[in-house]
């Protein structure tokens, strides 16, 4: 009988047998798939595993700290963890760049460069871990995407750049909800296991126009409020994805007796089954009103809040 319990146990045994006393390298993004894969490897081979986490400074509020506290030395796992603070490198590269596709390219390339530098320090490894899951396998098998709508970036794109012998993909046969359950079975904290999809280029593509540290802070804070209130209202389980994006529009407002000329934030929440199409979520007005009032009061330089009522198509789920 197939149970998640026995799947996890058998996978760990199989990894141990395969790896022997080899060295294993894993690119950790903090997302569900790479986190579950990393913990599985850590349980199987401990210190033979090195995880590299690149902090590009474009993650959600507190996310970098969360990843480091789970996988770092104060966390429960016995592995080698390297957190690369590459924030300034990415900010420098993104200076003046407005086009979403250009941002994606720059971030993807810089990510590989940073990872490659770390891999070189480690030297030759025997195995590279990939958080590939079953839908990824099917998607790449189907192939033939004729129109590039956007260039996807995730930690899956590394093999060419690192010196290794073999790939390990412990989640290859699992669907997303099974990956989450495997993560729970492995004792990974719920906030990591139940994380929503998050694009590799991070908040850079949820900021329209030039990315600046000030704008990153704005979108992080607005997004944290939106997510907190959605969870508090119990709406999170009904939604496929929800986040805040910073438009590049500034407009006149009034705060006390003062005129303001500040940014508009867009709230996005969609329902979807496969992320290929999506519908805007019909959320209670109370919730939207409360979040609006919190954002304009708590986040400096935002004086308007909008709700994105567009489905996919014609929009995409992301707001870039
Ligand atoms: P769109 O915006 O194309 O997004 O409707 C569909 C889903 O894909 C996610 N997404 C990404 N995931 N790397 C990823 O790993 C990326 O570069 C990327 N871009 C978009 C998006 O969050 C949504 O879930």
Boltz pocket constraint, residues with backbone or C-beta under 6 A from the ligand:
constraints:
  - pocket:
      binder: B
      contacts: [[A, 150], [A, 151], [A, 152], [A, 153], [A, 154], [A, 197], [A, 198], [A, 199], [A, 200], [A, 201], [A, 241], [A, 275], [A, 312], [A, 315], [A, 316], [A, 317], [A, 318], [A, 319]]
      max_distance: 6.0
